[in-house]
């Protein structure tokens, strides 16, 4: 499986404000780039914190791209994946609608009634790990279901966990012309942080875009 992390952050490295409210960091050119990256992927992954904060649909905007996917025999939208170790996905979350198939990654400690509720909503529940999702095993199961390219859209806790597990192949970051600030505002990679053996990136390209810059790295 090829895993691409995509994010937009402010010039000071924040994904949103300390209130976890969504902020428009990039512009139309980057939105179009992201829509194309979604169209090229088999699944789009977020953490449950993103679901709770933004209630995203994780579907394509472009009707032409939807049609192109149908023409090649794929569903018009990529599958959606939510990492939810603490089983907080609301039953009315937009990611559970019928616009695309949804996978819910939970730990083996997930209550049976929650799993049944999510399955009744149409999601495929993958339970791995005793208390937290074992991302390596979970992504292996997704790959077994045909997910060859996985696009990860955040948030910072999930991105850190994927990097820590050495599961990320590419990192694409739009750095926007804004300063958000706040010691409690989410960053690109939160979690516990590294204290040694810091992951290294190899810069592949830099592009001026929407008043900011798109940086693309390969993860070594």
Secondary structure as UniProt FT lines:
FT   STRAND          2..10
FT   TURN            11..12
FT   TURN            18..19
FT   HELIX           28..39
FT   STRAND          43..47
FT   HELIX           48..54
FT   HELIX           63..71
FT   TURN            72..73
FT   STRAND          79..83
FT   TURN            85..86
FT   TURN            91..92
FT   HELIX           94..96
FT   TURN            98..99
FT   STRAND          102..106
FT   TURN            108..109
FT   HELIX           112..120
FT   TURN            121..122
FT   STRAND          124..127
FT   HELIX           135..144
FT   TURN            145..146
FT   STRAND          149..152
FT   HELIX           156..164
FT   TURN            165..166
FT   STRAND          170..176
FT   TURN            183..184
FT   TURN            191..192
FT   STRAND          201..209
FT   TURN            210..211
FT   STRAND          212..219
//
